[in-house]
């Protein structure tokens, strides 16, 4: 859609991805560029079963992309919606969260 500047098609595709985030193929999500990952995770309407799912997707994307966590993507994660157990067992122990960019 970007090649032909079809704004309405881009908007519809983003809406579909936001509304069906939980059922999108993982490989598709992991293949997105940083701008698109941030845009998806920043959506208030992002349809996830839990915020942990959004966090885990971001961690998998950063690992696959072999790059630091984008601050904008981290800002989009609603850590306050996660359980204390998940934060302690997964977030605090995640090596990617120890990077300078993630702090």
C-alpha positions in Angstrom: 0.0 0.0 0.0 2.9 2.4 0.7 4.3 2.0 -2.8 1.2 3.4 -4.4 0.4 5.9 -1.6 -2.9 4.2 -0.8 -3.6 5.8 2.6 -7.0 4.1 3.0 -5.5 0.7 2.3 -2.7 1.3 4.8 -5.2 2.5 7.4 -7.4 -0.6 6.8 -4.4 -2.9 7.1 -3.3 -1.3 10.3 -6.8 -1.6 11.7 -6.9 -5.2 10.8 -3.6 -5.9 12.5 -4.6 -3.9 15.6 -7.9 -5.7 15.9 -6.5 -9.1 15.3 -3.0 -8.8 16.9 -3.4 -11.9 19.0 -4.0 -14.1 15.9 -1.5 -12.6 13.6 1.2 -15.0 12.4 4.3 -14.5 14.7 6.7 -14.5 11.8 4.8 -11.6 10.2 5.0 -9.6 13.4 8.7 -10.4 13.8 9.4 -9.3 10.2 8.1 -5.7 10.7 10.4 -2.7 10.8 10.8 -0.7 14.0 8.4 2.0 12.9 5.6 -0.5 12.4 6.2 -2.3 15.6 6.1 0.9 17.5 2.9 2.0 15.7 1.1 -1.3 16.5 2.2 -1.5 20.1 1.2 2.2 20.6 -2.4 1.6 19.6 -4.8 1.9 22.5 -7.1 -0.5 20.7 -4.5 -3.2 20.4 -6.3 -6.5 20.8 -4.2 -8.6 23.1 -5.2 -11.2 25.6 -2.9 -9.5 28.1 -0.2 -6.9 28.1 2.2 -9.7 28.6 1.5 -10.7 25.0 2.5 -7.3 23.7 5.7 -7.4 25.8 6.6 -10.9 24.7 6.1 -9.9 21.1 8.4 -6.9 21.5 11.1 -9.0 23.1 10.9 -11.6 20.3 11.0 -8.8 17.7 14.1 -7.2 19.3 15.8 -10.5 19.6 15.2 -11.4 16.0 16.1 -7.9 14.8 19.3 -8.1 16.8 18.9 -4.5 17.9 18.3 -2.6 21.1 14.7 -2.1 22.3 13.2 1.1 20.9 12.3 3.6 23.6 9.0 4.4 21.9 8.1 0.7 21.9 8.9 0.3 25.5 6.8 3.4 26.3 3.9 1.7 24.6 4.0 -1.3 26.8 1.6 -1.0 29.8 3.8 -2.5 32.5 1.2 -1.4 35.1 -1.2 -3.9 33.6 1.1 -6.8 34.2 1.0 -9.1 37.2 3.7 -8.6 39.8 4.8 -12.2 39.2 5.2 -11.7 35.5 7.2 -8.5 36.1 9.5 -10.2 38.6 10.0 -13.5 36.7 10.1 -12.2 33.1 10.6 -8.4 32.8 13.2 -7.9 35.5 15.2 -10.9 34.4 15.1 -10.1 30.7 18.7 -9.3 29.4 17.3 -6.9 26.8 15.8 -4.9 29.6 19.2 -4.4 31.0 20.5 -2.4 28.0 21.1 1.3 28.2 18.3 2.0 25.7 15.8 0.1 27.8 16.6 1.9 31.0 
